[in-house]
Amino acid sequence: MKKTAYILTILAVTLTSCDKYDVGGLFASSSPGSDSRFSQSMEWNKTHGYLSIAVPDDYKAYLCTDSHVTDSNEHVKRFVLAYRSDKDCLFAINLGDLINSKNMFPKYNEALNVYPDDYVPGKDTMFTVAGNHDLYFSQWSEFVKYYHTSSYWFETVSATDGRKLDLYIGIDSSNGTLGIDQTNWLENLLKEKSGKGYRHIIVFTHTHLFMRDYSQSHTSNFAMEETYELCDLFRRYNVELCLTGHCHYNTFTRYNNVDYLVVNALEENRYTVLYVGDAIFWKDYALK
């Protein structure tokens, strides 16, 4: 028993001393808590507002998650080239865990600066929310330095006549809870927006709402009571689709008339395309 404890202690010290594993972060986040992060996001939103993107009535949105950039960013580059090369796609969404170790945000950002030969300006937008790995090593300050907010909304409007099409709401679940302030904001936003005539309301975040174990660490799972609360909130305000990552494998759940889609991990060279029109469907792809 003493030998085992000694080995575990040496292993923990070794891992903690390197830049790849934030062992302490698996049990207690070293970044600010949910309410503090939400407050910073709202400060940015207050100054910079929310986007309306003109799109065709039928369009595509490219989805990725869990890129976990450490030694290479080639998979991110290939994803960026894929969505910027698609004439029917005007934006992409990253569902979090951009990086996997310390000081990797610049390497991830480097991958965003790739363009196809026939690039059409306007396809730059990658909407992003934080994942649990983006908080490790106290890196929330780096996340907001580059991406500014992890709680916000944007909408698509018809390029033909300007009418509202779809509402997208990004929420910060990177340490397995929304916190009180963000939950209140989300409910008030849904209450305000659900009667505005959007054809689809889509929520996107990092943490899978229906995790049944702690395989993704103790700091990044929803409590069962919060899952119930969010599912009921989505049902009451006609959220149609909730997009998440975190698990690294694709799953689909339909609960109380809301679709919950977990997107495959970009780290495993997979991404998803959302096809949006009067109806929504999606398809998983392998990177070329």
C-alpha positions in Angstrom: 0.0 0.0 0.0 2.8 2.4 0.9 4.6 1.6 -2.3 1.5 2.3 -4.4 0.9 5.6 -2.6 4.5 6.6 -3.2 4.3 5.8 -6.9 1.1 7.7 -7.3 2.6 10.7 -5.5 5.7 10.7 -7.8 3.4 10.4 -10.8 1.2 13.3 -9.7 4.2 15.5 -9.0 5.7 14.6 -12.4 2.5 15.4 -14.3 1.9 18.6 -12.4 5.4 19.9 -13.2 4.9 19.6 -16.9 2.9 21.8 -19.3 0.7 19.0 -20.7 -1.3 17.8 -17.7 -3.1 20.0 -15.2 -3.7 17.3 -12.6 -5.1 19.7 -10.1 -7.5 21.0 -12.7 -9.2 17.6 -12.9 -10.5 18.2 -9.4 -10.8 21.9 -9.0 -10.6 24.4 -11.8 -7.7 26.9 -11.6 -9.6 29.4 -13.7 -12.3 31.8 -12.4 -15.7 30.3 -11.6 -18.8 30.3 -13.8 -20.3 33.6 -12.5 -17.0 35.4 -12.9 -16.4 34.1 -16.4 -20.0 34.9 -17.4 -19.6 38.5 -16.1 -16.5 39.0 -18.3 -18.3 37.6 -21.3 -21.2 40.0 -20.7 -18.8 43.0 -20.5 -17.6 42.1 -24.0 -21.1 41.7 -25.3 -22.2 44.9 -23.8 -19.5 46.8 -25.7 -19.5 44.9 -29.0 -23.1 43.7 -29.4 -24.4 40.6 -31.1 -24.2 39.6 -34.8 -26.8 39.2 -37.5 -25.5 37.2 -40.4 -27.2 37.4 -43.8 -27.5 33.9 -45.3 -29.5 32.1 -48.0 -32.7 30.6 -46.7 -30.9 27.2 -47.0 -27.3 27.1 -45.8 -24.7 25.0 -44.0 -22.9 25.5 -40.7 -19.7 23.5 -40.1 -19.3 22.1 -36.6 -16.1 20.9 -34.8 -15.1 20.2 -31.2 -12.3 18.9 -29.1 -9.4 19.8 -31.4 -7.0 19.5 -28.4 -4.1 21.2 -30.2 -0.8 20.3 -28.7 1.9 19.1 -31.1 0.1 19.7 -34.4 -2.6 22.0 -35.7 -2.9 20.4 -39.1 -6.3 18.9 -38.4 -7.6 22.4 -37.5 -6.2 23.8 -40.7 -7.9 21.1 -42.8 -11.2 21.9 -41.1 -10.9 25.6 -41.7 -10.0 25.0 -45.3 -13.1 22.7 -45.7 -15.6 25.3 -44.4 -14.0 28.3 -46.2 -14.1 26.3 -49.4 -17.8 25.5 -49.2 -19.9 28.2 -51.0 -23.0 27.3 -49.0 -21.3 27.8 -45.6 -20.8 31.3 -44.1 -19.7 30.4 -40.5 -18.4 27.6 -38.3 -18.9 26.7 -34.7 -16.2 25.3 -32.4 -17.7 23.6 -29.3 -14.7 23.9 -27.1 -11.5 22.1 -26.0 -9.5 24.0 -28.6 -6.2 23.1 -26.9 -4.8 20.3 -24.8 -1.9 21.8 -22.9 -0.3 25.0 -21.8 0.4 28.0 -24.1 -1.2 26.4 -27.2 -3.8 29.1 -28.1 -1.3 30.8 -30.5 -0.7 27.5 -32.2 -4.5 27.0 -32.6 -4.9 30.5 -33.8 -2.2 30.0 -36.4 -4.5 27.3 -38.0 -7.3 29.9 -38.4 -5.2 31.9 -40.9 -5.5 29.5 -43.8 -7.5 30.3 -46.9 -8.4 28.4 -50.1 -7.2 29.9 -53.4 -10.8 30.9 -54.3 -11.6 32.3 -50.8 -14.5 34.7 -50.7 -14.2 37.3 -47.8 -16.9 36.8 -45.1 -16.2 33.2 -44.2 -13.8 34.1 -41.4 -16.3 33.6 -38.5 -15.6 30.7 -36.2 -18.0 31.0 -33.2 -16.4 29.5 -30.2 -17.2 28.5 -26.6 -14.8 27.3 -24.0 -14.2 23.7 -23.0 -12.8 22.3 -19.8 -9.3 21.9 -21.3 -9.4 25.6 -22.2 -9.6 26.4 -18.5 -6.7 24.2 -17.3 -3.5 26.0 -16.2 -5.5 29.1 -15.4 -5.9 29.7 -19.1 -9.4 31.4 -19.1 -7.5 34.7 -19.2 -5.9 33.6 -22.5 -9.2 32.3 -23.9 -10.9 35.7 -23.4 -7.8 37.5 -24.7 -8.3 35.8 -28.0 -12.0 34.9 -28.2 -13.5 37.5 -25.9 -16.7 35.8 -24.8 -18.1 32.3 -24.2 -21.8 33.3 -23.5 -23.5 35.1 -26.3 -26.0 34.8 -29.2 -26.1 35.5 -32.8 -28.8 35.2 -35.5 -29.1 34.5 -39.2 -31.3 36.6 -41.3 -32.5 36.1 -44.9 -30.2 37.6 -47.5 -33.3 37.9 -49.7 -35.6 39.9 -47.6 -34.0 40.4 -44.2 -36.4 38.4 -42.1 -35.2 36.5 -39.1 -34.3 32.9 -39.7 -32.4 31.2 -36.9 -31.2 32.0 -33.4 -27.9 30.5 -32.0 -27.1 30.7 -28.3 -23.6 29.9 -27.0 -23.3 29.0 -23.3 -20.3 28.4 -21.2 -20.4 24.9 -19.6 -16.7 24.4 -19.4 -16.6 23.4 -15.8 -19.8 21.4 -15.8 -22.2 24.1 -14.7 -23.7 27.3 -16.1 -23.8 29.0 -12.7 -26.7 31.1 -11.4 -26.1 34.3 -13.3 -25.7 32.6 -16.7 -28.7 30.3 -16.1 -30.9 33.4 -15.4 -29.6 35.2 -18.5 -30.3 32.1 -20.6 -33.9 31.8 -19.3 -34.5 35.5 -19.8 -33.0 35.4 -23.3 -35.1 32.5 -24.3 -38.2 34.1 -22.9 -37.6 37.2 -24.9 -36.5 35.6 -28.1 -38.9 32.6 -28.3 -41.7 34.7 -29.5 -39.7 36.7 -32.2 -40.5 34.4 -35.1 -37.3 32.5 -35.4 -37.7 29.3 -37.4 -35.1 27.4 -35.3 -33.5 28.0 -31.9 -30.2 26.2 -31.5 -28.1 26.1 -28.3 -24.4 25.2 -28.5 -22.0 24.5 -25.6 -19.1 22.1 -24.7 -20.3 19.8 -22.0 -22.5 16.8 -22.8 -25.7 17.1 -20.7 -26.2 13.4 -20.3 -22.8 12.1 -19.1 -23.2 9.1 -16.9 -19.7 8.8 -15.5 -16.7 10.9 -14.6 -14.5 9.8 -17.4 -14.1 13.4 -18.5 -12.9 14.5 -15.1 -14.7 15.8 -12.0 -14.7 19.4 -13.0 -16.6 19.0 -16.2 -19.8 17.1 -15.7 -23.3 18.5 -15.1 -25.1 17.6 -11.9 -28.2 15.6 -12.7 -30.4 18.4 -11.2 -28.9 21.0 -13.6 -29.4 18.7 -16.6 -33.1 18.3 -15.6 -33.4 22.1 -15.2 -31.8 22.9 -18.6 -33.8 20.2 -20.5 -37.0 21.6 -19.1 -35.9 25.2 -20.0 -35.2 24.1 -23.6 -38.6 22.3 -23.8 -40.5 25.3 -22.5 -39.0 27.8 -24.9 -38.9 25.7 -28.0 -35.2 25.1 -28.4 -35.0 22.6 -31.3 -31.4 21.5 -31.1 -28.6 21.5 -28.5 -25.1 20.9 -29.8 -22.3 19.6 -27.5 -18.9 18.0 -27.6 -16.7 16.7 -24.8 -17.2 13.0 -25.2 -15.2 12.6 -28.5 -17.9 10.4 -30.1 -21.1 11.1 -31.9 -24.4 10.4 -30.0 -27.9 11.6 -30.6 -30.7 11.8 -28.0 -34.2 13.2 -28.4 -35.8 14.2 -25.1 -39.0 16.2 -24.6 -39.1 17.2 -28.3 -35.5 18.6 -28.2 -32.7 17.1 -30.2 -29.3 16.7 -28.4 -26.4 16.1 -30.7 -22.8 15.3 -29.5 -20.3 16.0 -32.3 -17.4 13.8 -33.1 -13.9 15.1 -32.1 -11.8 17.0 -34.6 -8.8 15.4 -32.8 -9.9 12.2 -34.4 -10.3 13.9 -37.8 -14.1 14.1 -37.7 -16.4 17.1 -38.1 -20.1 17.6 -38.7 -22.0 19.7 -41.2 -25.4 21.2 -40.1 -27.8 21.6 -43.0 -30.3 24.3 -42.1 -33.5 25.2 -44.0 -37.1 24.8 -43.1 -35.9 21.6 -41.4 -32.5 20.8 -39.8 -30.4 17.7 -40.5 -26.7 16.9 -40.1 -24.0 14.6 -41.3 -20.7 13.5 -39.9 -17.6 13.7 -42.2 -13.9 12.7 -42.1 -11.3 15.3 -42.8 -9.7 15.0 -46.2 
